[in-house]
């Protein structure tokens, strides 16, 4: 692999082979121009180099190589993935959870009296809605249709992922309830920090970073002194930034000394953060986020929790937007656990660039259809009417 300095990358550059990040995630395929957001992603993750087996092409060389390709890529057509979703029952249930939690957070921020009962009510509703619509909820997390109420949305997303992971680990129901409640409030301490820090674009100073790292302490105080929540919920929220290798905060716990609920919320929170666009960095697609978790190697996360999480999400999580080898575009709708690289997909656009209508439901089981396979995962924003 050739190393390319991030500072030398420029939008529009084209390489003869795919370009990867330092941790071996594909940044752009071969013959696809770099975008500024690709470079911003490398910078936001502190990566000084990109990797490629190919070389930078000049304009004439890239045109010649493109002309030699036998299958030209069809022009992408604008269409919205959220139009159909937002009129569905599962979407309204998901949005309702976010709205209810946002109301609780607003009350806490205003200093109004709020009890743990308000959180418990949302927990019960979330688990019931999730039972009915697990695939839809994962799709909403990856699609990012809900705009605004960011803290509440991120917390609901983390709670959904935590619930599914805890269920995969076959934890008892009372423990799952506590884990979900803790996930809903795990970042509520952020309400005690200034917007200048929580919404800052760009890097944080050492002093600002220390303030960010204090949020679990603020969360613990809110749970114990304002919500009067149970100890287990408090410990899960307090320790969700502890690391498997003992290098986390605030108490430097390691391995099994960290409560299992905190280990689960830690993984769910990290995945949610990677697939959600923040003020200070771009989002990752679900495939890249899963690969990052799998590459952890027992540093930040409990390996057993990573295995459970990967089982429920798959290599290409349900809801992922993918391009197939014939240049058609599809959404992952079901997993084949025995063949994680070959899920069931619903077609969104055919190989000629024709968009399927809302009534044209065409699904393909990639395990059965050996001619087709996933070429790469795509950013949902590319197909949400924002790009061509």
C-alpha positions as CSV (number, residue, x, y, z in Angstrom):
1,X,0.0,0.0,0.0
2,X,1.2,3.5,-0.8
3,X,0.8,6.2,1.9
4,X,-0.7,9.5,0.8
5,X,-0.5,12.4,3.2
6,X,-3.9,13.7,4.1
7,X,-2.7,17.3,3.8
8,X,-1.8,16.5,0.1
9,X,-5.3,15.3,-0.8
10,X,-7.5,17.7,-2.8
11,X,-11.1,17.5,-4.0
12,X,-11.4,16.1,-7.5
13,X,-8.3,13.9,-7.3
14,X,-8.8,10.4,-8.9
15,X,-6.7,7.3,-8.0
16,X,-6.2,4.2,-10.1
17,X,-7.1,1.9,-7.2
18,X,-9.5,2.3,-4.2
19,X,-8.3,4.7,-1.4
20,X,-8.5,3.5,2.2
21,X,-8.3,5.0,5.6
22,X,-5.5,4.0,7.9
23,X,-7.8,1.5,9.6
24,X,-8.5,-0.1,6.2
25,X,-12.0,1.3,5.6
26,X,-12.6,2.3,2.0
27,X,-12.7,6.0,1.5
28,X,-13.5,6.1,-2.3
29,X,-13.5,3.4,-5.0
30,X,-11.1,3.6,-7.9
31,X,-11.8,6.2,-10.6
32,X,-14.2,8.1,-8.2
33,X,-13.1,11.7,-7.5
34,X,-12.3,12.6,-4.0
35,X,-14.8,15.0,-2.3
36,X,-14.1,17.6,0.3
37,X,-16.2,15.6,2.8
38,X,-13.9,12.6,2.3
39,X,-10.9,14.7,3.2
40,X,-12.8,16.2,6.1
41,X,-13.6,12.7,7.4
42,X,-9.8,11.9,7.5
43,X,-9.1,15.1,9.3
44,X,-11.9,14.7,11.8
45,X,-10.6,11.3,12.8
46,X,-7.0,12.5,13.1
47,X,-5.7,10.4,10.3
48,X,-2.5,11.8,8.8
49,X,-2.4,9.3,5.9
50,X,-4.7,7.6,3.4
51,X,-3.7,4.3,1.7
52,X,-3.9,3.0,-1.9
53,X,-2.3,0.4,-4.1
54,X,-2.8,2.8,-7.0
55,X,-1.5,6.2,-8.0
56,X,-2.9,9.6,-8.6
57,X,-4.1,10.0,-12.2
58,X,-3.8,13.1,-14.3
59,X,-6.8,14.3,-16.2
60,X,-5.9,12.8,-19.6
61,X,-5.0,9.4,-18.0
62,X,-8.2,9.3,-16.0
63,X,-10.3,10.1,-19.0
64,X,-8.6,7.4,-21.0
65,X,-9.1,4.8,-18.3
66,X,-12.7,5.7,-17.8
67,X,-13.4,5.4,-21.6
68,X,-11.9,1.9,-21.5
69,X,-14.3,0.7,-18.8
70,X,-16.9,-1.7,-20.3
71,X,-19.8,-0.8,-18.0
72,X,-20.4,3.0,-17.6
73,X,-22.0,4.0,-14.4
74,X,-25.5,5.4,-14.9
75,X,-26.2,8.9,-13.8
76,X,-27.7,9.0,-10.3
77,X,-31.2,10.3,-10.1
78,X,-32.5,12.3,-7.2
79,X,-35.1,10.6,-5.0
80,X,-36.0,10.7,-1.3
81,X,-35.8,7.7,0.9
82,X,-37.8,9.4,3.6
83,X,-41.0,10.3,1.8
84,X,-42.5,6.8,2.2
85,X,-41.1,6.3,5.7
86,X,-42.5,9.5,7.3
87,X,-46.0,8.4,6.6
88,X,-45.6,5.0,8.2
89,X,-46.7,3.8,11.6
90,X,-43.2,2.7,12.7
91,X,-41.8,6.2,11.7
92,X,-44.4,7.9,13.8
93,X,-43.6,5.7,16.7
94,X,-39.9,6.4,16.4
95,X,-40.5,10.1,16.2
96,X,-42.9,10.0,19.2
97,X,-40.1,8.5,21.3
98,X,-37.7,11.3,20.4
99,X,-40.3,14.0,21.1
100,X,-41.2,12.5,24.5
101,X,-37.6,12.3,25.6
102,X,-36.9,15.8,24.2
103,X,-39.7,17.1,26.5
104,X,-38.1,15.4,29.5
105,X,-34.7,16.9,28.6
106,X,-36.2,20.3,28.2
107,X,-37.8,20.0,31.7
108,X,-34.5,18.9,33.2
109,X,-32.7,21.8,31.5
110,X,-35.3,24.3,32.8
111,X,-34.9,22.9,36.4
112,X,-38.5,21.6,36.5
113,X,-39.4,18.6,38.7
114,X,-39.0,15.4,36.7
115,X,-39.1,11.9,38.1
116,X,-37.6,8.6,36.8
117,X,-41.1,7.5,36.0
118,X,-41.0,9.7,32.9
119,X,-38.0,7.8,31.6
120,X,-39.4,4.4,32.6
121,X,-42.6,5.2,30.6
122,X,-40.5,5.9,27.5
123,X,-38.5,2.7,28.2
124,X,-41.6,0.6,28.2
125,X,-42.9,2.2,25.0
126,X,-39.6,1.9,23.3
127,X,-39.3,-1.9,24.0
128,X,-42.8,-2.5,22.8
129,X,-42.4,-0.4,19.6
130,X,-39.0,-2.1,19.0
131,X,-40.6,-5.5,19.3
132,X,-42.9,-4.7,16.4
133,X,-40.5,-2.7,14.2
134,X,-36.8,-3.7,14.8
135,X,-35.8,-3.5,11.2
136,X,-37.5,-0.1,10.6
137,X,-35.9,1.4,13.7
138,X,-32.4,0.4,12.6
139,X,-33.2,1.9,9.2
140,X,-34.2,5.2,10.8
141,X,-30.9,5.3,12.8
142,X,-28.8,4.8,9.6
143,X,-31.0,7.1,7.5
144,X,-31.0,10.1,9.9
145,X,-34.3,11.5,8.7
146,X,-35.2,13.2,12.0
147,X,-33.7,16.6,12.1
148,X,-33.4,18.6,15.4
149,X,-33.7,17.4,19.0
150,X,-30.2,15.9,18.5
151,X,-29.5,14.9,22.1
152,X,-32.9,13.2,22.4
153,X,-32.5,11.5,19.0
154,X,-29.0,10.3,19.7
155,X,-30.2,8.9,23.1
156,X,-33.2,7.1,21.6
157,X,-30.9,5.6,18.9
158,X,-28.4,4.4,21.6
159,X,-31.3,2.9,23.6
160,X,-32.6,1.0,20.6
161,X,-29.2,-0.5,19.8
162,X,-28.5,-1.3,23.4
163,X,-31.9,-3.1,23.7
164,X,-31.2,-5.2,20.7
165,X,-27.7,-6.1,21.9
166,X,-28.9,-7.0,25.4
167,X,-31.6,-9.2,23.9
168,X,-29.0,-10.9,21.7
169,X,-27.0,-11.6,24.9
170,X,-30.2,-13.0,26.5
171,X,-30.0,-10.8,29.5
172,X,-33.1,-11.0,31.9
173,X,-35.9,-8.5,31.2
174,X,-35.4,-6.4,34.3
175,X,-31.7,-5.9,33.3
176,X,-32.7,-5.0,29.8
177,X,-35.2,-2.4,31.2
178,X,-32.4,-0.8,33.3
179,X,-30.0,-0.8,30.3
180,X,-32.5,1.0,28.1
181,X,-33.4,3.5,30.8
182,X,-29.7,4.2,31.3
183,X,-29.1,4.6,27.5
184,X,-31.9,7.1,27.3
185,X,-30.2,9.3,29.9
186,X,-26.5,8.4,29.4
187,X,-25.7,11.8,27.9
188,X,-28.1,14.0,29.8
189,X,-25.1,15.6,31.6
190,X,-24.4,17.4,28.4
191,X,-27.2,19.7,29.3
192,X,-24.9,21.1,32.1
193,X,-22.2,22.1,29.6
194,X,-22.1,25.2,27.5
195,X,-23.3,25.2,23.9
196,X,-20.0,26.7,23.0
197,X,-18.4,23.4,23.8
198,X,-21.0,20.9,22.8
199,X,-21.7,22.5,19.5
200,X,-18.2,23.6,18.6
201,X,-17.0,23.0,15.1
202,X,-13.4,21.8,14.9
203,X,-11.0,20.5,17.5
204,X,-11.4,21.0,21.3
205,X,-8.7,22.4,23.5
206,X,-7.4,20.3,26.4
207,X,-9.5,22.3,28.8
208,X,-12.6,21.9,26.7
209,X,-12.0,18.2,26.3
210,X,-11.8,17.8,30.1
211,X,-15.2,19.6,30.4
212,X,-16.6,17.1,27.8
213,X,-15.2,14.2,29.8
214,X,-17.0,15.5,32.9
215,X,-20.4,14.9,31.4
216,X,-20.8,11.4,33.0
217,X,-20.4,13.0,36.4
218,X,-23.1,15.5,35.6
219,X,-25.3,12.7,34.3
220,X,-24.8,10.7,37.6
221,X,-25.9,13.8,39.6
222,X,-29.0,14.3,37.6
223,X,-30.0,10.6,37.9
224,X,-29.4,10.3,41.6
225,X,-30.4,13.8,42.8
226,X,-33.0,15.0,40.4
227,X,-34.6,11.8,38.9
228,X,-34.0,9.6,42.0
229,X,-33.1,6.7,39.6
230,X,-31.9,3.2,40.7
231,X,-28.3,2.5,41.3
232,X,-27.9,0.2,38.3
233,X,-29.1,2.9,35.9
234,X,-26.7,5.3,37.5
235,X,-23.7,3.0,37.2
236,X,-24.4,2.2,33.6
237,X,-24.7,5.8,32.6
238,X,-21.7,6.9,34.8
239,X,-19.4,4.2,33.3
240,X,-20.4,4.2,29.6
241,X,-17.0,5.8,28.7
242,X,-15.0,3.2,30.6
243,X,-12.8,1.1,28.3
244,X,-12.2,-2.6,28.3
245,X,-8.4,-2.0,28.6
246,X,-8.8,0.3,31.6
247,X,-8.0,3.6,29.8
248,X,-11.5,5.1,30.0
249,X,-13.1,7.6,32.4
250,X,-14.2,8.6,35.0
251,X,-12.9,5.7,37.2
252,X,-10.5,3.8,35.0
253,X,-12.4,0.5,35.3
254,X,-11.5,-2.4,33.1
255,X,-13.0,-5.6,31.7
256,X,-15.6,-7.3,34.0
257,X,-15.3,-4.6,36.6
258,X,-17.4,-2.5,34.2
259,X,-21.1,-3.3,34.5
260,X,-22.4,-5.3,31.5
261,X,-25.0,-2.6,30.8
262,X,-22.3,0.0,30.6
263,X,-20.3,-2.2,28.2
264,X,-23.4,-2.5,26.0
265,X,-24.2,1.2,26.0
266,X,-20.6,2.0,25.2
267,X,-20.7,0.0,21.9
268,X,-24.2,1.3,21.0
269,X,-23.1,4.9,21.7
270,X,-20.0,4.6,19.7
271,X,-21.8,3.1,16.7
272,X,-24.5,5.8,16.9
273,X,-21.9,8.5,17.0
274,X,-20.1,7.1,13.9
275,X,-23.3,7.0,11.8
276,X,-24.7,10.4,12.9
277,X,-23.5,13.7,11.5
278,X,-22.1,16.0,14.1
279,X,-21.3,19.7,14.1
280,X,-17.6,18.8,14.1
281,X,-17.4,15.9,11.7
282,X,-19.2,13.9,9.0
283,X,-21.0,10.6,9.5
284,X,-19.9,7.2,8.4
285,X,-22.1,4.7,6.6
286,X,-23.2,1.7,8.7
287,X,-20.8,-0.7,6.9
288,X,-17.7,1.4,7.9
289,X,-19.0,1.8,11.4
290,X,-19.4,-2.0,11.9
291,X,-15.9,-2.6,10.5
292,X,-14.4,0.0,12.9
293,X,-16.1,-1.8,15.9
294,X,-14.8,-5.2,14.6
295,X,-11.3,-3.8,14.4
296,X,-11.2,-2.7,18.0
297,X,-9.4,-5.9,19.2
298,X,-10.3,-5.6,22.9
299,X,-9.1,-2.0,23.4
300,X,-12.3,0.0,24.0
301,X,-15.0,-2.6,23.9
302,X,-15.9,-6.0,25.4
303,X,-15.3,-8.5,22.6
304,X,-18.4,-10.5,23.5
305,X,-20.5,-7.4,23.2
306,X,-19.0,-6.6,19.8
307,X,-19.8,-10.2,18.6
308,X,-23.5,-9.8,19.8
309,X,-23.7,-6.4,18.2
310,X,-22.4,-7.6,14.9
311,X,-24.9,-10.5,14.9
312,X,-27.9,-8.1,15.2
313,X,-26.5,-5.5,12.8
314,X,-24.7,-7.6,10.1
315,X,-21.8,-6.5,8.1
316,X,-24.2,-4.4,6.0
317,X,-26.8,-3.3,8.6
318,X,-30.5,-3.4,7.8
319,X,-31.3,-0.1,6.2
320,X,-27.9,0.3,4.6
321,X,-27.9,1.7,1.1
322,X,-25.6,-0.3,-1.2
323,X,-24.5,-0.4,-4.8
324,X,-24.4,-3.8,-6.5
325,X,-21.9,-5.0,-9.1
326,X,-24.2,-4.1,-12.0
327,X,-24.4,-0.5,-10.6
328,X,-28.0,-0.8,-9.4
329,X,-28.8,0.6,-5.9
330,X,-30.6,-1.2,-3.2
331,X,-31.5,-1.1,0.5
332,X,-30.7,-4.0,2.9
333,X,-33.9,-5.3,4.3
334,X,-33.0,-8.7,5.8
335,X,-29.8,-10.5,6.9
336,X,-28.5,-13.9,6.0
337,X,-26.6,-14.7,9.2
338,X,-24.8,-17.6,7.5
339,X,-23.5,-15.3,4.8
340,X,-23.3,-11.7,6.2
341,X,-22.0,-10.3,2.9
342,X,-25.1,-11.5,1.0
343,X,-28.2,-10.1,2.6
344,X,-31.7,-9.6,1.1
345,X,-32.0,-6.3,-0.6
346,X,-34.9,-4.2,-1.9
347,X,-34.1,-2.5,-5.2
348,X,-34.2,1.3,-5.3
349,X,-32.7,2.0,-8.7
350,X,-32.0,-0.5,-11.5
351,X,-28.8,-0.9,-13.6
352,X,-30.1,1.7,-16.2
353,X,-30.7,4.4,-13.6
354,X,-34.5,3.9,-13.4
355,X,-35.9,4.6,-9.9
356,X,-38.4,2.1,-8.6
357,X,-41.7,3.6,-7.5
358,X,-43.1,3.2,-4.0
359,X,-45.4,0.4,-5.2
360,X,-42.7,-1.4,-7.2
361,X,-41.3,-3.6,-4.3
362,X,-38.6,-5.8,-5.8
363,X,-36.4,-7.8,-3.4
364,X,-33.4,-9.9,-4.2
365,X,-31.8,-12.5,-2.0
366,X,-28.1,-12.2,-2.8
367,X,-27.5,-15.6,-1.2
368,X,-29.7,-17.2,-3.9
369,X,-28.7,-14.9,-6.8
370,X,-25.0,-15.5,-7.2
371,X,-24.7,-13.2,-10.2
372,X,-25.2,-10.1,-8.0
373,X,-23.1,-9.0,-5.0
374,X,-22.5,-5.8,-3.0
375,X,-19.8,-3.6,-4.6
376,X,-19.8,-0.9,-1.9
377,X,-21.9,0.8,0.8
378,X,-23.3,4.3,0.1
379,X,-24.0,7.4,2.1
380,X,-27.8,7.7,2.4
381,X,-27.5,11.4,1.8
382,X,-26.4,10.7,-1.8
383,X,-29.9,9.3,-2.4
384,X,-32.0,11.6,-0.2
385,X,-32.5,14.3,-2.8
386,X,-29.4,16.3,-1.8
387,X,-26.9,15.0,-4.4
388,X,-27.0,13.8,-7.9
